[in-house]
């Protein structure tokens, strides 16, 4: 067991995972739940936000590169993922609650001059926090995500996405079979053999049993498919709010992305016409696994332009 920042005990990672993720675990109680996070380096903070079904391990190759550039890196696990608490009630996993958790986390750490880097569900949560507290945010980086109520073709398709939400099929596939970890991740990277060797064990470790996988089933159901669906109003508010946001922005997208295809990157460019990019990198949905060095290069150049980090 490892002592964390709030004097609680963090789960001991297996040696093969710890070797790839050698960072100190910290914990913060946020809205009644314990949130795990990594906090490394000094300087202006960079907040790295993951989605479903990953955790801060996704950014293991980002953290040392950004710290070496003279910046502070903070990578939390959303409540329900990674080493954070796993509430048993689905209500705890609403989009609004996730936004509230992240906003409280940022407030409690007193983060200023913050750069928010977001992918997948890190997009709606992180961008919402930037909208709610723009004075604390100096930059945003969007990667393979979305911020509007309309679903993509991937999420609208009857097979396989809608089928997986059926009352019996959904729990069986998402929780019993752990389909997002066992198949979804593998199919959403380009360098698959490297992923199997380096990363899959860590994602399996964080989702060891049926109950621990609840959010992998709930999060997809928060994606609005109709105008009156849960989360639709929040996503409409977010899109409208981004139209008025002037925070410097960077768009980085995977060339092989299938969940949020190229037109989503262009839609962000329309929402944020001042944004740099989109810059295209090798990568499917989890582009952090495919092109960490190239993505970090784009992020660090963007941050240097904003007056953060050391010049090369």
C-alpha positions as CSV (number, residue, x, y, z in Angstrom):
1,X,0.0,0.0,0.0
2,X,1.1,3.6,-0.8
3,X,0.4,6.6,1.4
4,X,-1.4,9.3,-0.6
5,X,-1.8,13.1,-0.1
6,X,-4.7,13.0,2.2
7,X,-3.1,10.2,4.4
8,X,-5.3,7.5,3.0
9,X,-4.0,4.2,1.5
10,X,-3.8,3.9,-2.3
11,X,-4.0,0.5,-4.0
12,X,-0.6,-0.9,-4.7
13,X,-0.2,-1.2,-8.5
14,X,1.3,-4.4,-9.8
15,X,5.0,-4.0,-10.6
16,X,4.6,-4.2,-14.4
17,X,2.0,-1.3,-14.2
18,X,4.0,0.7,-11.6
19,X,7.0,0.5,-13.9
20,X,5.1,2.3,-16.6
21,X,3.2,4.6,-14.2
22,X,5.8,5.6,-11.5
23,X,3.9,8.6,-10.1
24,X,2.8,9.2,-6.6
25,X,-0.9,8.8,-6.0
26,X,-2.9,11.6,-4.3
27,X,-6.5,11.7,-3.2
28,X,-9.0,14.4,-2.6
29,X,-12.6,14.0,-1.3
30,X,-14.8,15.7,-3.8
31,X,-18.6,16.0,-3.2
32,X,-18.5,13.0,-0.9
33,X,-16.3,10.7,-3.1
34,X,-12.6,10.1,-3.1
35,X,-10.9,11.2,-6.3
36,X,-7.5,9.9,-7.3
37,X,-5.0,12.2,-9.1
38,X,-1.4,12.6,-10.1
39,X,0.3,16.0,-9.4
40,X,3.8,16.3,-10.7
41,X,6.2,19.2,-11.4
42,X,6.0,22.9,-10.8
43,X,4.9,25.8,-12.9
44,X,1.7,26.7,-14.7
45,X,-0.7,23.7,-14.3
46,X,-1.8,21.5,-17.2
47,X,-4.9,19.4,-16.4
48,X,-5.0,16.1,-18.4
49,X,-8.5,14.7,-18.7
50,X,-9.4,11.1,-19.8
51,X,-12.7,9.5,-20.9
52,X,-14.4,6.1,-21.0
53,X,-13.0,3.5,-20.0
54,X,-9.5,4.8,-19.3
55,X,-7.9,6.6,-16.4
56,X,-4.8,8.8,-15.7
57,X,-2.6,5.9,-16.9
58,X,-3.6,7.1,-20.4
59,X,-1.3,10.1,-20.0
60,X,1.7,8.2,-18.6
61,X,3.9,9.3,-21.5
62,X,2.7,12.9,-21.4
63,X,3.4,13.6,-17.7
64,X,7.3,13.4,-17.8
65,X,7.5,15.3,-21.1
66,X,5.3,18.2,-19.8
67,X,7.0,18.3,-16.4
68,X,10.4,18.4,-18.2
69,X,9.2,21.6,-20.0
70,X,8.8,23.4,-16.6
71,X,5.1,22.9,-16.0
72,X,3.0,21.2,-13.4
73,X,0.9,18.3,-14.5
74,X,-2.3,17.2,-12.9
75,X,-4.1,14.1,-14.1
76,X,-7.3,13.0,-12.2
77,X,-9.3,9.9,-12.5
78,X,-13.0,10.7,-12.9
79,X,-15.2,9.4,-10.1
80,X,-16.0,5.8,-11.1
81,X,-12.7,5.2,-13.0
82,X,-9.1,4.3,-12.3
83,X,-8.3,4.5,-8.6
84,X,-11.1,6.8,-7.7
85,X,-14.2,5.8,-5.8
86,X,-16.9,3.7,-7.5
87,X,-20.3,4.9,-6.4
88,X,-23.1,2.2,-6.7
89,X,-25.8,4.6,-7.7
90,X,-26.2,5.5,-11.4
91,X,-27.4,9.0,-10.4
92,X,-24.0,9.8,-9.1
93,X,-22.7,9.5,-12.7
94,X,-24.8,12.2,-14.4
95,X,-22.8,14.5,-16.7
96,X,-23.8,17.4,-14.4
97,X,-22.3,15.6,-11.4
98,X,-19.1,14.9,-13.3
99,X,-18.8,18.5,-14.2
100,X,-19.5,19.5,-10.6
101,X,-16.8,17.1,-9.3
102,X,-14.2,18.4,-11.7
103,X,-15.1,22.1,-10.9
104,X,-14.8,21.4,-7.2
105,X,-11.5,19.6,-7.8
106,X,-10.1,22.6,-9.6
107,X,-11.4,25.0,-7.0
108,X,-9.9,23.0,-4.1
109,X,-6.5,22.9,-5.7
110,X,-6.7,26.6,-6.4
111,X,-5.6,26.2,-10.0
112,X,-4.9,29.4,-12.0
113,X,-3.4,30.0,-15.4
114,X,-4.7,26.5,-16.1
115,X,-4.5,24.7,-19.5
116,X,-7.2,22.0,-19.9
117,X,-6.3,19.1,-22.1
118,X,-9.4,17.0,-22.9
119,X,-10.3,13.9,-24.9
120,X,-13.5,11.8,-25.0
121,X,-15.6,12.6,-21.9
122,X,-12.8,14.9,-20.8
123,X,-14.2,17.3,-23.4
124,X,-17.7,18.0,-22.1
125,X,-16.5,18.0,-18.5
126,X,-13.3,20.0,-19.0
127,X,-14.8,22.5,-21.4
128,X,-17.7,23.1,-19.1
129,X,-15.3,23.9,-16.3
130,X,-13.5,26.4,-18.6
131,X,-16.8,28.0,-19.4
132,X,-17.8,28.2,-15.8
133,X,-14.5,29.7,-14.6
134,X,-12.7,31.3,-17.6
135,X,-10.6,33.6,-15.4
136,X,-8.7,30.5,-14.2
137,X,-8.0,29.1,-17.6
138,X,-5.4,30.3,-20.0
139,X,-5.7,27.6,-22.7
140,X,-7.7,24.6,-23.8
141,X,-6.6,21.6,-25.9
142,X,-9.4,19.5,-27.5
143,X,-8.6,16.0,-28.9
144,X,-11.1,13.5,-30.2
145,X,-14.2,14.7,-28.3
146,X,-17.4,16.7,-28.8
147,X,-19.3,19.5,-27.2
148,X,-22.8,19.5,-28.8
149,X,-26.1,17.6,-28.4
150,X,-26.1,15.8,-31.8
151,X,-24.6,12.3,-31.9
152,X,-22.1,11.2,-34.4
153,X,-22.9,8.4,-36.9
154,X,-21.0,6.0,-34.7
155,X,-23.3,6.7,-31.7
156,X,-26.4,6.7,-33.9
157,X,-25.9,3.3,-35.5
158,X,-28.2,0.6,-34.4
159,X,-25.3,-1.9,-34.6
160,X,-23.3,-2.1,-32.5
161,X,-23.8,1.0,-30.3
162,X,-27.5,1.2,-29.7
163,X,-27.8,-2.5,-29.5
164,X,-25.3,-2.4,-26.6
165,X,-27.7,-0.3,-24.6
166,X,-30.6,-2.8,-24.5
167,X,-31.7,-3.7,-21.0
168,X,-30.2,-7.2,-20.9
169,X,-27.5,-6.9,-23.6
170,X,-26.0,-3.7,-22.1
171,X,-25.1,-5.0,-18.6
172,X,-23.9,-8.2,-20.1
173,X,-21.5,-6.6,-22.6
174,X,-20.4,-3.6,-20.7
175,X,-20.1,-5.1,-17.2
176,X,-20.0,-8.9,-17.5
177,X,-17.8,-9.0,-20.6
178,X,-16.0,-5.7,-20.0
179,X,-16.3,-5.0,-23.7
180,X,-15.0,-1.5,-23.8
181,X,-11.7,-2.6,-22.1
182,X,-11.4,-6.0,-23.8
183,X,-12.3,-5.0,-27.3
184,X,-13.2,-1.3,-27.5
185,X,-9.7,0.0,-26.5
186,X,-7.9,-2.5,-28.8
187,X,-10.1,-1.5,-31.8
188,X,-9.5,2.2,-31.0
189,X,-5.8,2.4,-31.3
190,X,-3.5,2.1,-34.3
191,X,-0.4,0.4,-32.7
192,X,-2.3,-2.5,-31.4
193,X,0.5,-4.9,-30.5
194,X,2.2,-2.2,-28.5
195,X,-1.0,-1.4,-26.8
196,X,-1.6,-5.1,-25.8
197,X,1.9,-5.3,-24.3
198,X,2.1,-1.9,-22.6
199,X,-1.3,-0.7,-21.7
200,X,-4.1,-3.3,-21.6
201,X,-3.1,-4.8,-18.2
202,X,-3.4,-1.4,-16.6
203,X,-6.9,-0.9,-17.9
204,X,-7.9,-4.4,-16.9
205,X,-6.5,-3.8,-13.4
206,X,-8.8,-0.7,-12.9
207,X,-11.9,-2.7,-14.0
208,X,-11.5,-6.0,-12.2
209,X,-15.1,-7.0,-11.7
210,X,-18.8,-6.5,-12.6
211,X,-19.5,-3.7,-10.2
212,X,-16.3,-1.7,-10.9
213,X,-17.4,-1.4,-14.6
214,X,-20.8,0.3,-13.9
215,X,-19.7,3.6,-15.4
216,X,-18.6,2.0,-18.7
217,X,-22.2,1.3,-19.2
218,X,-23.7,4.5,-17.7
219,X,-21.4,7.0,-19.5
220,X,-22.5,5.9,-23.0
221,X,-26.1,6.3,-22.0
222,X,-25.4,10.0,-21.2
223,X,-24.7,10.6,-24.9
224,X,-27.8,12.3,-26.1
225,X,-29.4,10.7,-29.1
226,X,-32.6,12.8,-29.0
227,X,-33.3,16.4,-28.1
228,X,-35.0,15.5,-24.8
229,X,-32.4,12.9,-23.7
230,X,-30.5,13.2,-20.5
231,X,-27.5,15.5,-20.9
232,X,-29.0,17.1,-24.1
233,X,-29.7,20.4,-22.4
234,X,-26.3,20.6,-20.9
235,X,-24.6,19.9,-24.2
236,X,-26.7,22.6,-25.9
237,X,-25.6,25.0,-23.2
238,X,-22.0,24.0,-23.6
239,X,-22.0,24.5,-27.4
240,X,-23.7,27.9,-27.1
241,X,-21.2,29.0,-24.4
242,X,-18.2,27.9,-26.5
243,X,-19.3,30.3,-29.3
244,X,-18.6,33.2,-27.0
245,X,-15.4,31.9,-25.4
246,X,-12.2,33.6,-26.3
247,X,-9.7,31.4,-24.3
248,X,-6.8,30.4,-26.6
249,X,-7.4,26.9,-28.0
250,X,-5.6,24.1,-29.8
251,X,-7.2,21.3,-31.8
252,X,-5.4,18.0,-32.2
253,X,-7.1,15.1,-33.9
254,X,-6.4,11.5,-34.8
255,X,-6.2,10.8,-38.5
256,X,-7.7,7.3,-37.9
257,X,-10.4,8.5,-35.5
258,X,-13.8,6.6,-35.9
259,X,-15.8,7.8,-32.9
260,X,-15.6,11.5,-33.5
261,X,-14.5,11.7,-37.2
262,X,-12.8,14.6,-39.0
263,X,-15.9,16.7,-39.3
264,X,-16.0,17.0,-35.5
265,X,-12.5,18.6,-35.5
266,X,-13.8,21.1,-38.1
267,X,-16.9,21.7,-36.0
268,X,-14.6,22.7,-33.2
269,X,-12.8,25.0,-35.6
270,X,-16.2,26.7,-36.4
271,X,-17.0,27.0,-32.7
272,X,-13.5,28.3,-31.8
273,X,-12.3,30.1,-35.0
274,X,-9.3,31.5,-33.1
275,X,-8.1,28.0,-32.3
276,X,-4.8,26.7,-33.7
277,X,-5.2,23.6,-35.8
278,X,-6.6,21.1,-36.3
279,X,-3.3,19.3,-36.3
280,X,-3.6,15.7,-37.5
281,X,-1.6,12.9,-35.8
282,X,-1.5,9.1,-36.2
283,X,-4.2,7.9,-33.8
284,X,-7.6,6.3,-33.6
285,X,-9.9,7.3,-30.7
286,X,-7.3,6.9,-28.0
287,X,-4.7,8.9,-29.8
288,X,-2.7,9.3,-26.6
289,X,-1.7,5.7,-26.9
290,X,-0.5,6.1,-30.5
291,X,1.3,9.5,-30.7
292,X,2.2,10.8,-27.3
293,X,5.4,12.5,-28.3
294,X,3.9,14.3,-31.3
295,X,0.9,15.4,-29.4
296,X,3.1,16.7,-26.5
297,X,5.1,18.6,-29.1
298,X,1.9,20.4,-30.3
299,X,0.8,21.1,-26.7
300,X,4.2,22.5,-25.6
301,X,4.5,24.7,-28.6
302,X,1.0,26.0,-27.9
303,X,1.9,26.6,-24.3
304,X,5.1,28.4,-25.1
305,X,3.1,30.7,-27.3
306,X,0.9,31.4,-24.3
307,X,3.9,32.2,-22.1
308,X,4.1,28.9,-20.3
309,X,7.0,26.3,-20.1
310,X,10.6,26.6,-21.2
311,X,11.7,27.5,-24.7
312,X,13.5,24.6,-26.4
